[in-house]
Amino acid sequence: MQNRPGLWLAGQPVEETMPVSVELWIAFCLASILAIAIPGPTMLLAIGNTLGIGPRIGFAALLGIGAADAAGMTVSVLGLSALLATVALAFEMVKWLGAAYLIWLGIQLWRAPVMGLDAKPEQRRTAPRAIAQAFVAHLLNPKGILFFGAFLPQFIDAGRSTLPQFLTLGATFVALDIAIMSIYVTLAARGRRTAISPLWQRRFNRTGGAMLVGAGIFTATLKRQS
């Protein structure tokens, strides 16, 4: 038998035993980074929470966003993305629910009392609540589900088992999403800590609240592709 270059495992090239080829995985990573780096409603949610409440809540929101990514990809695989793409009423219902929720969160943050950086934990919004809010807000963005329904299939190799590919690509996207948004949250946290007076804290609350309301308005303007 002719020897061929490359790593082998159990008589097969290592790459053939992997759920996704290296080339396809790298292409997926690059495409995902470009898609994630563009600020969207949920990124504004995380930044707004960081500015208005603190980095602990901002980073907690990222966990909710990551969980919503996983749920959104699962929903798209189940075919519900096709429903949102073809049934206008379903798209509009999800869109307006998501927009209203983001605007409500923004109003709550705008009206929130000023909390110093040394406020007691019980005075602050809890991390589980922030995770739940981010999860709901992200999942109620219909464009996210449609994105996964259109994006993931482009990187599925018909010659390999579908489920391992879906799990690998899904986990990769969630990890990249959290990593990239962590950079934005870190930058927002550094900006917040440069001013700790009550006046600045009120400004941060209102800036964060305005960003969430803006994210809700942005969600409300989404159009279903015909």
C-alpha positions in Angstrom: 0.0 0.0 0.0 1.3 3.4 -0.9 2.2 5.6 2.0 0.5 9.0 1.9 1.5 12.0 4.0 -0.5 13.1 7.0 -1.5 11.7 10.4 -3.3 8.4 10.5 -5.5 6.9 13.2 -6.8 3.3 13.1 -6.0 3.0 9.4 -7.7 6.3 8.5 -6.4 9.8 8.0 -6.9 11.7 11.2 -8.9 14.4 9.3 -11.4 11.8 8.2 -12.1 10.8 11.8 -12.8 14.5 12.8 -16.4 15.7 12.7 -15.4 18.7 10.5 -12.5 19.1 8.2 -9.8 21.6 9.3 -10.2 23.8 6.2 -14.0 24.0 6.7 -13.6 24.7 10.4 -11.2 27.5 9.8 -13.5 29.0 7.1 -16.4 28.8 9.6 -14.4 30.5 12.3 -13.4 33.4 10.0 -17.0 33.9 8.8 -18.3 33.7 12.4 -15.9 36.3 13.7 -16.9 38.7 11.0 -20.6 38.1 11.8 -20.2 38.4 15.5 -18.0 41.5 15.5 -20.8 43.6 14.0 -22.7 45.1 17.0 -26.3 44.0 17.3 -29.1 44.2 19.8 -27.7 41.6 22.2 -24.3 43.1 22.2 -25.9 46.5 23.0 -27.7 44.7 25.8 -24.4 43.4 27.3 -22.7 46.8 27.0 -25.7 48.6 28.4 -25.8 46.3 31.4 -22.0 46.9 31.9 -22.3 50.7 31.7 -25.4 50.9 33.9 -24.9 48.2 36.5 -21.4 46.8 36.2 -19.1 44.3 34.5 -20.4 41.4 36.6 -23.8 41.7 35.1 -22.4 42.4 31.7 -20.4 39.2 31.7 -23.4 37.3 33.2 -25.4 38.5 30.2 -22.9 36.9 27.9 -23.7 33.5 29.4 -27.4 34.0 28.6 -26.5 35.1 25.0 -24.3 31.9 24.6 -27.2 29.7 25.8 -29.6 31.5 23.5 -27.1 30.9 20.6 -27.3 27.2 21.3 -31.1 27.3 21.6 -31.3 29.3 18.4 -29.2 26.9 16.5 -31.3 24.0 17.8 -34.5 25.7 16.7 -33.1 26.4 13.3 -32.1 22.7 12.8 -35.6 21.7 13.9 -36.9 23.7 10.9 -38.5 26.6 12.8 -36.2 29.1 10.9 -38.1 28.1 7.7 -41.4 29.0 9.5 -40.1 32.4 10.4 -38.8 32.9 6.8 -42.1 32.0 5.1 -44.8 32.9 7.6 -45.0 36.7 8.0 -47.2 36.6 11.1 -44.8 34.3 13.0 -41.8 36.6 12.2 -43.7 39.7 13.2 -44.9 38.2 16.5 -41.4 37.2 17.5 -39.9 40.5 16.3 -42.3 42.7 18.3 -42.0 40.6 21.5 -38.3 40.9 21.3 -38.4 44.7 20.6 -40.9 45.3 23.4 -38.7 43.3 25.9 -35.6 45.2 25.0 -37.3 48.6 25.3 -38.8 47.6 28.7 -35.3 46.6 29.9 -34.0 49.9 28.7 -36.6 51.9 30.6 -35.9 49.9 33.8 -32.2 50.7 33.5 -32.9 54.4 32.7 -35.0 54.7 35.9 -32.7 52.6 38.1 -31.3 54.3 41.2 -27.6 55.2 41.3 -25.5 52.4 42.8 -21.9 53.0 43.7 -19.2 50.5 42.6 -19.1 49.4 46.2 -22.8 48.7 46.5 -23.8 45.6 48.4 -24.5 42.5 46.3 -28.2 42.4 47.3 -28.6 46.0 46.0 -27.5 45.0 42.5 -29.3 43.0 39.9 -28.4 39.3 40.3 -26.4 37.4 37.8 -29.1 34.7 37.2 -31.6 37.5 36.4 -29.2 39.0 33.9 -28.5 35.6 32.3 -32.3 35.0 32.0 -32.9 38.5 30.5 -30.2 38.2 28.0 -31.3 34.7 27.0 -34.9 35.8 26.4 -33.9 39.0 24.5 -31.5 37.1 22.3 -33.9 34.3 21.5 -36.7 36.7 20.7 -34.6 38.2 17.9 -36.0 36.4 14.8 -33.0 37.5 12.7 -30.8 35.4 14.9 -32.8 32.2 14.2 -32.9 33.0 10.5 -29.2 33.6 10.5 -28.4 30.2 11.9 -30.8 28.6 9.5 -29.0 30.2 6.6 -25.5 30.2 8.0 -24.9 26.7 9.4 -25.9 24.7 6.4 -23.2 26.3 4.3 -20.6 24.6 6.4 -22.2 21.1 6.6 -20.3 18.5 4.6 -22.8 16.1 3.1 -20.2 13.3 3.1 -20.0 13.4 6.9 -22.4 12.7 9.8 -24.6 15.7 10.3 -25.0 15.7 14.1 -21.3 15.8 15.0 -20.8 18.6 12.6 -23.7 20.6 14.0 -22.4 20.1 17.6 -18.8 21.1 16.6 -19.8 24.2 14.7 -22.4 25.2 17.2 -19.9 25.0 20.1 -17.3 26.9 18.1 -19.8 29.7 17.4 -20.9 30.0 21.0 -17.3 30.1 22.2 -16.4 32.8 19.6 -19.5 34.8 20.4 -18.7 34.9 24.1 -15.0 35.6 23.5 -15.6 38.5 21.1 -18.4 40.1 23.2 -16.2 39.8 26.3 -13.8 42.3 24.6 -16.6 44.8 24.2 -17.8 44.3 27.8 -14.2 44.7 29.1 -13.8 48.0 27.3 -17.1 49.2 28.6 -16.2 48.2 32.1 -12.9 50.1 31.9 -14.7 53.2 30.7 -17.2 52.9 33.6 -14.6 52.7 36.2 -13.0 56.0 35.2 -15.8 57.9 36.8 -17.6 56.8 40.0 -19.5 59.9 41.1 -23.3 59.6 41.4 -23.6 62.0 38.5 -21.6 59.8 36.2 -23.3 56.7 37.5 -26.7 58.2 36.6 -25.3 59.1 33.2 -24.1 55.5 32.7 -27.5 54.2 33.7 -29.2 56.4 31.2 -26.6 55.7 28.5 -27.1 51.9 29.0 -30.9 52.3 29.1 -30.8 54.4 25.9 -28.7 51.7 24.2 -31.3 49.0 25.2 -34.2 51.1 23.9 -32.2 51.7 20.7 -31.6 48.0 20.4 -35.4 47.4 20.8 -36.2 50.0 18.1 -33.6 48.4 15.9 -35.2 45.0 16.4 -38.6 46.5 15.6 -37.3 47.7 12.2 -36.2 44.2 11.1 -37.7 43.1 7.8 -38.4 39.6 6.7 -36.6 38.6 3.5 -39.2 37.9 0.8 
